[in-house]
């Protein structure tokens, strides 16, 4: 995941970010999104969480 993040971030001028830490942040976000989808599906439908994750990745 770190290599993928580096490849994505460098052309956007964000190559100085700590991709190791960022990779962990994304893993935690995905785990939390999975938990919310299973525990409260009406409040957190899959589409809502996929959209939020896509927004995080483009930052």
PyMOL commands that set and color helices and strands:
alter all, ss='L'
color gray80, all
select helices_A, chain A and resi 2-10+19-39+46-58
alter helices_A, ss='H'
color red, helices_A
deselect
rebuild
show_as cartoon
